[in-house]
Amino acid sequence: MSFRIGGTILELSYPLVCIMSAVLIFDRSMTALICFLCALMHEGGHIIAMRIFGSAPQRIKLTLFDIAITDRKKAMRKRSHDLIITLSGIAVNFVFAASGCILYMMTDLPFFISFTAAHLTLGLFNSLPVDTLDGGQALLLILNARLTPTVSERILTISSVIILLPLACLGFLALLETRYNFTLLLASLYLIAVILFRDRRTYTKKPTPKAANDAASETIIRGSLK
């Protein structure tokens, strides 16, 4: 299902709607809902930064596993602006994690423990230099300023594998130990699958402003919902 908010199309996958409806009904601890709201706040950081630099997203697609933000003006922005947009979601997570910690010390409400933990976990996870995560996209932008796109891509792929394989092992051990905690294993396997099976990036010369506006939109930010 899709909605239009201003000039942006918001698209929700049906599995996501079904899962979130079930969560609202059965999850009395509200933990899953807090995690989902933290993920939305993370993506909100990206969107606000995009609007600050005059490039509101054309489409926001929410699925069961991630959020994809589509933008036609990526090729027209400075690399420094792209870097700020990429890291803005992580910044939002860390700011709200610090705020939640302060509020917990002031109020002693258990809600702020979950709120702080969710933001801190999401911020740290997305900071990893792994392809498709914010940290990986930031690393790619920095490498592209010094190296060729092919070399930059190769370094990012190696970095992703070095980090994801141990994480997958830790996730498997956590599943064996707890018999129910499969989150880290699922997230690691999902990211490995994305890296292995995604289409290889193609690099072209930077288009003119008119060509950039006429080109097909490009998904530039993906955020994990896991």
Disulfide bonds with the S-S distance in Angstrom:
none
